[in-house]
Amino acid sequence: MAPGLPRAASLARLCQKLNRLKPLEESTMETSLRRCLSTLDLTLLGVGGMVGSGLYVLTGTVAKEMAGPAVVVSFGVAAVASLLAALCYAEFGARVPRTGSAYLFTYVSMGELWAFLIGWNVLLEHLIGGAAVARAWSGYLDAMFSHRIRNFTEAHVGVWQVPFLAHYPDFLAAGILLLASILVSCGARISSWLNHLFSVISLGVILFIIILGFILARPHNWSAAEGGFAPFGFSGIMAGTATCFYAFVGFDVIAASSEEARNPRRAVPLAIAISLGLVAGAYILVSTVLTLMEPWHSLDPNSALADAFYRRGYSWAGFIVAAGSICAMNTVLLSNLFSLPRIVYAMAADGLFFQVFAYVHPRTQVPMVGILVFGVLMAFLALLLDLEALVQFLSIGTLLAYTFVATSIIVLRFQKPPSPSSPGPASPGPVAKEYDSFSDHIHLVGTQQASAPEPGQLRPALRPYLGFLGRYSPGAAVAWALGILVTSAITLGCVLVFGGSALHLPRWVYILLVLLSSVVFLLSLLVLGAHQQQCQQDTFQIPMVPLTPALSVLLNICLMLKLSYLTWLRFSIWLLIGLAVYFGHGIWHSKEGRREQSGLTAAHYVVFPSGSLQETLEAVQPPGQALAQESSHVEQPTHL
């Protein structure tokens, strides 16, 4: 044997470990968590996760500095863009009703390493997001009392001038996080009722703002005398859309809570659709009344709504706005503390994270250790760190998760669904492993005799015209087309974002690259669309696949490329830390890895009457037991 072969075999085994998939189980209603959340509970969780301080701050900032009254259009376009990602989460949440959200969705379709990195980034996103909202909550409450809390702390503790640390310790932010952690640890039902209370108050305040705002509206503020409806033009609307897109981040808490939903297949898609519709309507209507009450150029970006009512002589309405803002931030805090421990729980239950976080309290049926540990850690970040420099870091983790979930939808649609009749792990006979994932490209022996084409095969109606694609094994052409699709999306995004500014490309080169990358993107879409997809009648499925997830991938990549290089640098450092955790712990304790090592030694190929090739893996057994089973089973014909 050549000396390089063992090394190549070891590398192949390592790649197989990194890309192993979590089996997509059809009967996944059994759980150690309590299924107690209704569609209303999930809807209000989603509303609470999306309607935060952004409604009270972001609307004024985008209207004054980016889009003017056309902020209404910016929120509308951002809502449609967010809907693309939300639909992907809705399909996965209905089909895989397990906690874990983007981490789990990536695990069942893309591979173990990618899933761990997505979970690792979502973990940091929730940590920083919760701490930042707690500091905003503290600052807003402090402003209502004329900054007496900050002045008292600075007088007795002092002002810090240390890099990466806050100017003073925020004990109020840390305290609210610790209190919220204790309440969330009491169970999903208590968390849900608290979220109900704050969400109803927040929605009531939003309704009050809209009604009183339309009463005080002045259409003259949208006239040409005040600069017109879109004073910053189309580019301003698009810049505002990129910022408004982050206002809708938070619906993934619904997917993360699907394991605690009573009827996840119906409740998860419905809750995502309703919550996104409510939040989009709230943002659009509030930004409409805000720019109609006061001219866009005179708005205060820090407290636009309260200031607008004050200028119109309704200073008492400012207190109602302040109460709504605090309630909205409370719902975001609860959303972060609710979903973060459940994602960590899913990673720990799969063996990729430390096992202590998989502990579920027997009475409250919540991941108690994860809630308390990460609640304390979030409070520590809010107490000491300067989070303003880290807030932009939230965007890249969210967009990366959206990208992987959208890609996973395409992967899953062209995979063969798991066979319900296949023997389970406890079966004494051989376990048949079907090569239905993109990493298992095997040329089938014999002709296909199945009556209906399998997912990943070329559609029968197109075989006379695209016969060259039919020569590939099922899934091979789809895998290549998907890889080319993502590559062309990255190329197109780089040209659109950097072509005219950073790269200083000539006009003709810029146009040529845009056309080439767009043509390749569309061709890969056509190749994907020419292949057979799964059709699930009993669960929600996204319309227009692969177009819908592909557009989501392209949009997310463009938004990621617009982030600063410092954000990418911090992101790379965090990824390196995550890789160290995975290779130091996760890869050795993975339950899927242990399942593979549970006694699978012999492998031979079997051609079944349908004409499909399968690999039969036989478990390690004592010689006597193996002989006894051999005498009682008829062996299938093997073909080498």
C-alpha positions in Angstrom: 0.0 0.0 0.0 1.3 3.5 -0.9 2.4 5.5 2.1 -0.1 8.3 1.4 -3.2 6.2 1.5 -3.5 5.9 5.3 -3.2 9.6 5.6 -5.8 10.1 2.9 -8.1 7.6 4.6 -7.8 9.5 7.9 -8.6 12.8 6.2 -11.6 11.2 4.6 -12.8 9.9 8.0 -12.3 13.4 9.5 -14.4 15.0 6.7 -17.1 12.4 7.2 -17.2 13.2 10.9 -17.4 17.0 10.3 -20.3 16.5 7.8 -22.3 13.8 9.5 -26.0 14.6 9.7 -28.5 14.3 12.5 -31.3 12.0 11.4 -34.5 13.7 10.5 -37.0 11.9 12.6 -40.7 12.0 11.6 -42.1 11.2 15.1 -40.6 13.9 17.2 -43.3 14.8 19.6 -41.7 13.0 22.5 -39.6 15.5 24.7 -38.4 16.0 28.2 -39.7 19.6 28.0 -43.4 20.5 28.6 -45.6 21.0 25.5 -47.8 23.8 26.9 -47.5 26.7 24.4 -50.5 27.5 22.1 -50.5 29.4 18.9 -51.3 32.6 20.8 -48.4 32.0 23.1 -46.0 31.6 20.2 -47.4 34.6 18.4 -46.9 36.9 21.4 -43.4 35.5 21.9 -42.6 36.4 18.3 -44.1 39.9 18.7 -42.2 40.4 21.9 -38.9 39.3 20.3 -39.3 41.8 17.4 -41.0 44.9 18.9 -38.3 46.3 21.2 -36.7 49.7 21.6 -36.3 49.8 17.8 -39.9 50.9 17.4 -39.3 53.9 19.6 -35.8 54.8 18.4 -35.2 53.3 14.9 -38.2 54.9 13.3 -36.9 58.4 14.1 -33.3 57.6 13.2 -34.1 56.2 9.7 -36.6 58.9 9.0 -34.3 61.8 9.8 -30.9 60.5 8.5 -31.7 58.0 5.7 -35.1 58.0 4.1 -37.4 60.8 5.2 -41.1 60.0 5.1 -40.2 57.1 2.7 -39.2 55.2 5.9 -42.7 53.7 5.4 -41.4 52.1 2.1 -38.2 51.0 3.8 -40.1 49.1 6.5 -42.3 47.6 3.9 -39.4 46.3 1.8 -37.6 45.1 4.9 -40.7 43.2 6.0 -40.9 41.4 2.6 -37.1 40.6 2.9 -37.6 39.3 6.4 -40.6 37.2 5.3 -38.2 35.2 3.0 -36.2 34.1 6.0 -39.2 33.7 8.2 -40.8 31.3 5.7 -37.7 29.1 5.9 -37.9 29.0 9.7 -41.6 28.2 9.5 -41.1 25.1 7.3 -38.3 23.8 9.5 -40.1 24.6 12.7 -43.2 22.7 11.5 -41.3 19.7 10.1 -38.7 19.4 12.9 -40.5 20.4 16.1 -37.4 20.4 18.3 -35.7 23.1 20.2 -32.5 24.4 18.6 -33.8 26.7 15.8 -31.1 27.4 13.2 -28.6 25.1 14.9 -30.9 22.1 14.5 -32.0 23.0 11.0 -28.4 23.1 9.9 -27.6 19.8 11.7 -30.2 17.8 9.8 -29.2 19.1 6.4 -25.7 20.6 6.2 -23.6 18.8 8.7 -22.3 18.7 12.3 -19.5 21.3 12.1 -21.6 23.9 10.3 -24.4 23.3 12.9 -22.1 23.8 15.8 -20.7 27.1 14.4 -24.2 28.4 13.7 -25.2 27.5 17.3 -22.0 29.1 18.6 -22.8 32.4 16.8 -26.4 32.4 17.8 -25.3 31.9 21.4 -23.1 35.1 21.3 -25.9 36.9 19.5 -28.3 36.3 22.3 -25.8 37.1 25.0 -24.8 40.5 23.6 -28.3 41.3 22.4 -29.8 40.6 25.9 -27.1 42.6 27.6 -27.5 45.5 25.2 -31.3 45.7 25.6 -30.9 45.6 29.4 -28.5 48.6 29.2 -31.0 50.4 26.9 -33.8 49.6 29.4 -31.7 51.0 32.2 -30.8 54.1 30.3 -34.4 54.8 29.3 -35.6 54.4 32.9 -32.7 56.5 34.1 -33.7 59.3 31.6 -37.2 59.3 33.0 -35.7 60.2 36.4 -33.3 62.9 35.1 -30.3 60.6 35.1 -30.3 60.4 38.9 -29.3 56.7 38.9 -26.3 57.3 36.7 -25.2 60.4 38.7 -25.5 58.4 42.0 -23.4 55.5 40.6 -20.7 57.8 39.2 -20.5 59.7 42.5 -20.1 56.6 44.6 -18.2 54.2 42.3 -16.4 56.6 40.0 -16.0 56.8 36.2 -13.9 54.2 34.4 -11.6 55.0 31.5 -10.7 51.5 30.5 -11.0 50.1 26.9 -13.9 47.7 26.4 -15.4 48.6 29.8 -18.4 50.8 30.4 -17.9 54.3 31.9 -19.6 53.1 35.0 -21.1 49.7 36.3 -24.8 49.4 35.4 -26.2 47.7 38.4 -29.8 48.3 37.3 -29.3 46.5 34.0 -27.6 43.6 35.7 -30.4 43.4 38.3 -33.2 43.3 35.8 -31.4 40.5 33.9 -31.0 38.4 37.1 -34.7 39.0 38.0 -35.8 38.0 34.5 -33.6 34.8 34.7 -35.2 33.7 37.9 -38.7 34.3 36.4 -37.9 32.4 33.2 -36.5 29.5 35.2 -39.9 29.0 36.9 -41.2 27.4 33.7 -42.4 28.0 30.1 -46.0 28.8 31.3 -44.9 31.6 33.7 -42.5 33.1 31.0 -45.4 33.0 28.5 -47.8 34.8 30.9 -45.2 37.5 31.6 -44.7 37.9 27.9 -48.4 38.1 27.4 -48.7 40.9 29.9 -45.9 43.0 28.5 -46.8 42.3 24.9 -50.5 43.3 25.4 -49.4 46.6 27.1 -46.9 47.2 24.3 -49.4 46.6 21.6 -52.0 48.8 23.4 -49.5 51.6 23.5 -48.7 51.2 19.8 -52.4 51.3 19.1 -52.7 54.5 21.1 -49.8 56.1 19.2 -51.3 55.2 15.9 -54.8 56.6 16.7 -53.6 59.8 18.4 -51.0 60.2 15.7 -53.5 60.1 12.9 -55.7 62.6 14.7 -52.7 65.0 14.9 -51.5 64.2 11.4 -50.6 67.0 9.0 -50.4 65.9 5.3 -48.4 69.0 4.6 -45.4 67.3 6.2 -45.1 65.0 3.2 -45.3 67.9 0.7 -42.6 69.3 -1.5 -42.3 72.3 0.8 -40.9 70.0 3.5 -38.6 68.1 1.1 -41.1 65.7 -0.4 -41.9 62.1 0.4 -38.4 60.7 -0.5 -35.9 63.5 0.0 -32.9 61.1 -0.1 -34.1 59.3 -3.3 -34.0 55.6 -4.0 -30.6 55.1 -2.5 -31.9 56.5 0.8 -34.8 54.1 0.8 -32.5 51.1 0.2 -30.1 52.3 3.0 -33.1 52.6 5.3 -34.2 49.1 4.3 -30.9 47.6 5.3 -31.2 49.2 8.7 -34.9 48.4 9.1 -34.3 44.7 8.3 -32.8 44.3 11.7 -36.0 45.5 13.3 -37.6 42.2 12.4 -34.9 40.0 14.0 -36.5 38.0 16.7 -39.0 35.7 15.1 -36.6 32.8 15.4 -37.7 32.5 19.1 -40.9 30.8 17.8 -38.8 28.1 16.0 -36.7 27.7 19.1 -39.8 27.1 21.2 -41.4 24.5 18.9 -40.5 21.7 21.2 -42.8 23.2 23.8 -45.7 23.9 21.4 -48.8 21.7 21.7 -49.3 21.4 17.9 -46.0 22.7 16.3 -46.9 21.6 12.7 -49.8 24.1 12.7 -48.8 26.6 15.4 -45.2 27.4 14.3 -46.0 28.6 10.7 -49.1 30.3 11.8 -47.4 32.1 14.7 -44.5 33.3 12.5 -46.9 34.6 9.8 -49.2 36.4 12.3 -46.4 37.9 14.4 -44.4 39.1 11.4 -47.6 40.7 9.9 -48.5 42.4 13.2 -45.0 43.8 13.7 -44.7 44.9 10.0 -48.0 46.7 10.4 -46.9 48.3 13.6 -43.7 49.6 12.2 -45.2 50.9 9.0 -48.2 52.7 10.7 -46.0 54.2 13.5 -43.5 55.6 11.0 -46.4 57.0 9.0 -47.9 58.9 11.9 -44.5 60.0 13.1 -43.6 61.7 9.8 -47.1 63.1 9.5 -47.1 64.6 13.0 -43.8 66.4 12.6 -41.6 67.3 9.6 -39.0 64.5 9.2 -36.0 66.9 9.3 -37.0 68.2 12.8 -37.3 64.8 14.5 -35.2 63.9 17.5 -33.5 60.5 16.6 -33.1 59.5 20.2 -36.7 59.8 21.3 -38.7 60.7 18.2 -42.2 59.6 19.3 -42.1 61.2 22.8 -40.6 64.4 21.4 -43.2 64.6 18.6 -46.1 64.4 21.1 -44.3 67.0 23.3 -44.0 69.5 20.4 -47.7 69.1 19.6 -48.6 69.9 23.2 -49.4 66.4 24.4 -46.6 66.0 26.9 -48.7 63.5 29.0 -48.6 61.1 26.0 -44.8 61.0 26.4 -45.3 59.0 29.7 -47.5 56.5 27.9 -44.8 56.1 25.2 -42.1 55.6 27.8 -44.2 52.9 29.5 -44.7 51.2 26.2 -41.0 51.3 25.4 -40.1 49.7 28.8 -42.7 47.0 28.3 -41.4 46.3 24.8 -37.8 46.0 26.0 -39.0 43.6 28.8 -40.4 41.3 26.1 -37.1 41.3 24.2 -35.3 40.4 27.4 -37.7 37.6 28.1 -37.3 36.4 24.5 -33.5 36.3 24.7 -33.5 34.5 28.0 -36.1 32.1 26.8 -34.5 31.0 23.5 -30.8 31.1 24.4 -30.8 28.3 27.1 -32.9 26.1 24.8 -30.4 26.4 21.9 -27.6 25.6 24.3 -29.7 22.7 25.7 -30.1 21.3 22.1 -26.4 21.5 21.5 -25.6 19.8 24.9 -28.2 17.1 24.3 -26.5 16.3 21.0 -23.1 16.1 22.8 -21.6 19.1 21.0 -21.6 21.3 24.2 -21.0 20.5 27.8 -23.4 17.9 29.1 -24.4 19.9 32.2 -26.5 22.3 30.1 -28.7 19.4 29.0 -30.1 19.1 32.5 -33.9 19.7 32.6 -35.5 20.4 36.0 -38.0 17.7 36.7 -40.7 20.0 38.0 -40.5 23.1 35.8 -39.3 21.1 32.8 -37.0 23.9 31.6 -33.2 23.8 31.0 -32.5 25.2 34.5 -28.6 25.2 34.4 -28.5 27.0 31.0 -31.0 29.7 32.1 -29.1 30.5 35.3 -25.6 30.3 33.9 -26.2 32.3 30.8 -28.5 34.7 32.7 -25.6 35.5 35.2 -23.2 35.8 32.2 -25.5 38.2 30.4 -25.9 40.2 33.6 -22.1 40.3 34.0 -21.7 41.7 30.4 -24.4 44.3 31.0 -22.8 45.3 34.3 -19.2 45.9 33.1 -18.7 45.9 29.3 -19.1 48.7 26.8 -21.6 47.0 24.4 -22.0 49.8 21.9 -18.9 48.6 19.9 -20.2 45.0 20.0 -23.9 45.6 18.9 -23.0 45.5 15.2 -21.7 42.0 15.9 -25.3 40.9 16.4 -26.1 41.4 12.7 -23.5 39.1 11.2 -24.5 36.2 13.4 -28.2 36.6 12.6 -27.6 37.0 8.9 -25.3 33.9 8.8 -28.0 31.9 10.6 -30.6 33.1 8.0 -28.3 32.1 5.2 -27.7 28.6 6.4 -31.3 28.0 7.2 -32.3 29.1 3.7 -29.6 26.9 2.1 -30.8 24.0 4.4 -34.3 24.3 2.9 -32.9 23.7 -0.6 -30.9 20.8 0.6 -33.8 19.2 2.5 -36.2 19.6 -0.4 -34.0 17.5 -2.7 -33.3 14.7 -0.2 -35.3 11.5 0.0 -37.4 11.6 3.1 -36.6 9.0 5.8 -38.3 5.7 5.4 -40.7 5.0 8.3 -40.2 1.2 7.8 -36.5 1.2 8.3 -35.4 -0.7 11.4 -34.4 1.3 14.5 -31.2 1.2 16.5 -32.6 -1.6 18.7 -33.5 -3.9 15.8 -31.4 -7.0 15.8 -31.1 -7.2 12.0 -28.9 -5.1 9.7 -29.5 -1.4 9.4 -30.0 -0.1 5.9 -28.5 3.3 5.2 -29.8 4.9 2.1 -27.6 7.3 0.2 -29.9 10.3 0.0 -27.7 13.2 1.2 -25.5 15.3 -0.9 -22.3 13.9 0.5 -23.2 10.4 -0.5 -22.8 10.3 -4.3 -23.2 6.7 -5.4 -23.9 5.5 -8.9 -27.0 3.3 -8.8 -26.7 -0.2 -10.2 -29.4 -1.2 -12.6 -32.3 0.8 -13.9 -34.8 2.7 -11.8 -38.1 0.9 -11.6 -39.9 3.0 -9.2 -43.2 4.5 -10.4 -42.5 8.0 -9.1 -39.2 9.8 -9.4 -37.3 10.3 -6.1 -36.3 13.7 -4.8 -33.0 14.8 -6.4 -33.7 13.1 -9.7 -34.4 14.9 -13.0 -38.1 15.5 -13.6 -39.5 13.0 -16.1 -41.0 15.7 -18.4 -37.5 17.3 -18.8 -35.5 14.2 -19.5 -35.8 14.4 -23.3 -34.4 18.0 -23.2 -31.9 17.8 -20.3 -30.7 14.2 -20.7 -27.1 15.1 -19.8 -28.3 15.9 -16.2 -30.0 12.6 -15.9 -26.7 10.8 -16.3 -25.6 11.9 -12.8 -26.6 10.0 -9.6 -29.6 11.4 -7.7 -28.5 14.5 -5.8 -25.1 15.0 -7.6 -26.3 17.6 -10.1 -28.3 19.3 -7.3 -25.3 19.5 -5.1 -23.2 21.1 -7.8 -26.0 23.5 -8.7 -26.4 24.5 -5.1 -22.6 25.1 -4.6 -22.6 27.2 -7.8 -25.7 29.1 -6.6 -24.0 30.1 -3.3 -20.7 31.0 -5.0 -22.4 33.2 -7.6 -24.5 34.9 -4.9 -21.2 35.7 -3.0 -19.6 37.0 -6.3 -22.7 39.1 -7.2 -22.9 40.5 -3.6 -19.2 41.5 -3.7 -19.5 43.2 -7.1 -22.7 45.1 -6.0 -21.2 46.2 -2.6 -17.6 46.8 -3.4 -17.5 47.1 -7.2 -18.1 50.8 -7.4 -16.4 51.9 -4.2 -13.6 49.8 -2.8 -12.5 48.0 -6.0 -12.9 51.0 -8.3 -13.8 48.8 -11.2 -14.3 50.4 -14.7 -17.9 50.8 -15.7 -17.8 48.1 -18.3 -16.1 45.6 -16.0 -18.6 46.3 -13.3 -21.6 45.7 -15.7 -19.9 42.6 -17.2 -19.3 41.0 -13.7 -22.9 41.8 -12.6 -24.3 40.2 -15.8 -22.1 37.1 -15.6 -22.7 36.4 -11.9 -26.5 37.0 -12.4 -26.6 34.6 -15.4 -24.8 31.9 -13.4 -27.1 32.5 -10.4 -30.2 32.1 -12.6 -28.9 29.1 -14.5 -28.1 27.3 -11.2 -31.7 28.1 -10.1 -33.0 26.6 -13.3 -31.0 23.4 -12.8 -32.3 23.1 -9.3 -35.9 23.7 -10.4 -35.5 20.9 -13.0 -35.1 18.3 -10.3 -37.8 16.5 -8.3 -38.6 17.8 -4.8 -40.1 16.4 -1.7 -43.8 16.9 -1.3 -45.1 16.9 2.3 -48.9 17.1 2.4 -49.2 17.2 6.2 -46.7 20.0 7.0 -46.2 23.6 5.9 -43.9 24.1 2.9 -42.5 27.3 1.4 -43.9 28.2 -2.0 -41.5 28.7 -5.0 -38.5 26.6 -3.9 -35.7 27.1 -4.8 -36.4 30.8 -5.7 -37.6 31.9 -2.3 -34.7 30.6 -0.2 -32.2 31.6 -3.0 -33.3 35.2 -2.8 -33.0 35.1 1.0 -29.4 33.8 0.6 -28.5 36.6 -1.8 -30.1 39.3 0.3 -28.3 38.0 3.5 -25.0 37.8 1.8 -25.3 41.4 0.5 -26.2 42.7 4.0 -23.3 40.8 5.6 -20.8 42.3 3.1 -22.0 45.8 4.0 -20.8 45.3 7.6 -17.5 46.8 8.8 -14.2 45.0 8.6 -13.9 45.2 12.5 -17.1 43.2 12.7 -15.7 40.6 10.4 -12.5 40.5 12.5 -14.3 40.0 15.7 -16.5 37.4 14.0 -13.4 35.5 12.9 -11.9 35.5 16.4 -15.2 34.2 17.8 -15.2 31.4 15.2 -11.7 30.4 16.1 -12.7 30.1 19.7 -15.7 28.0 18.6 -13.5 25.7 16.5 -11.3 25.1 19.6 -14.4 24.2 21.6 -15.7 21.9 18.9 -12.4 20.0 18.3 -11.6 19.9 22.0 -15.0 18.7 23.2 -17.8 18.5 20.6 -16.3 16.1 18.1 -15.4 13.6 20.8 -18.7 13.6 22.6 -21.1 13.9 19.6 -24.0 11.5 20.0 -24.1 11.0 16.3 -20.5 9.9 16.5 -21.2 7.5 19.3 -24.1 6.1 17.3 -21.8 5.5 14.4 -19.3 3.7 16.7 -22.0 1.6 18.4 -21.0 -1.6 16.6 -21.1 -1.0 12.9 -18.3 -3.0 11.3 -19.2 -4.9 8.2 -20.6 -3.3 5.0 -21.8 -4.8 1.8 -24.0 -3.5 -1.0 -27.5 -4.8 -1.7 -29.6 -4.2 -4.8 -33.3 -4.3 -3.8 -36.1 -5.2 -6.2 -36.8 -1.5 -6.7 -33.4 -1.2 -8.3 -31.9 1.2 -5.6 -28.5 0.5 -4.1 -28.2 0.5 -0.3 -25.4 -0.2 2.0 -26.2 -2.7 4.8 -24.3 -2.2 8.0 -24.1 -5.2 10.4 -23.6 -4.7 14.1 -20.8 -6.3 16.1 -22.1 -9.3 17.9 -20.6 -12.3 19.7 -19.9 -15.2 17.3 -22.5 -17.5 18.8 -25.2 -14.9 18.6 -24.2 -14.0 15.0 -24.4 -17.7 14.0 -27.8 -18.0 15.6 -29.1 -15.0 13.7 -27.5 -16.3 10.5 -29.5 -19.5 10.6 -32.8 -17.6 11.2 -32.5 -15.0 8.5 -32.4 -15.3 4.7 -29.5 -13.4 3.3 -30.1 -10.7 0.7 -28.2 -11.1 -2.6 -25.1 -9.0 -2.6 -23.3 -7.4 -5.6 -19.7 -6.3 -5.2 
